[in-house]
Amino acid sequence: MNERQFSIIGCQHAHIGIFISEMMELGYSCAGIYEEEHNGLSRTLADKFGISLTRDKEKLLGDSVDVVGCAAINDEKIDVIELCESRGKHVMVDKPAAVSPDGLQRLKSVIDRGNIQIGMLLTERFHPAIYTLKKQIERGALGDIVTVGMRKPHRLDAASRPEWFFSKRQSGGILIDLLVHDFDLLRWLTGKEIESVGGYVGKTIMPEHPSFYNSASVQVLMEDGIVAQLYADWHSPVGGWTWGDGRIFVTGTESFVELRLHGDPLVGRDPVVIRSTNGESVDTLPALQPPCTITEDFLRRIGGEDSIITHEDILKATEATTRADSLVTYLSRYEAK
């Protein structure tokens, strides 16, 4: 039996390590990593997983390769997607898949042609605490959803960031890069579509990087009058216990749930699911494990089976972020966008 292989084209973000690890756990071997810069991350991952680095991109698109993983610079991911389509290779990309209306249209065109399957690392659907919340909503424990709040601070660690990270054209900026998860979760958790978006993206630091903005506060109106607040920043303290104290708050007519995705600094690092209801005292719920990993889910879709994340989900999340980016107000202390 031929060895099952995957490859990596573009290695600019450590998220691709999730895909590498999960593919290897499923019995695949990696044909190699291509990264034009041969940066520290590609070398680190190559050493960690025992994978070769290569300058021969075509080698990673050969007959033995079934799936390509991609964590290229954000605005270059669509180029890799189109390259994979031209070779008939399915591709899993780190988020975001596209950072502009043009990129979104190119992504839609590839999907419409139907020659390959495209995955995106919308990993939060597979977070045990978020999966637990989804199950609570499905069984009606929250009643009708009234509001959703999502908080997503991140540690900047500017010295370790590549130059492209500070370019809005290349990275997409804070709203597209970080809130794509949240727009996806809004649709998945509520089962409703987004109707309107407004808000602000602020710049109060780093005048040397004119297009880098460091905070985003977005208000979303969904079908049936559900209102959501999405927030992200690059200001998680260096001395904090986590790179980002991600939290989700969902208010329903019957109960309220708070998720502390990376635990509580005074208790522990395990995710916490807190529930309070009209008829019971406050309690915590055990975090449930999803039925599969995001990589298993993608391979099931390639095999023609039902999947948790679909092409429609990827397009809707990408469309929501690019549209929101065009509707919010950008405010800079330095009067430059």
PyMOL commands that set and color helices and strands:
alter all, ss='L'
color gray80, all
select helices_A, chain A and resi 16-25+40-49+57-61+74-87+101-113+123-126+128-138+158-160+163-166+168-171+173-190+223-225+294-302+311-327
alter helices_A, ss='H'
color red, helices_A
select strands_A, chain A and resi 5-11+29-34+65-71+90-93+118-120+145-153+194-203+215-222+227-233+247-252+255-260+272-277+283-285+329-332
alter strands_A, ss='S'
color yellow, strands_A
deselect
rebuild
show_as cartoon
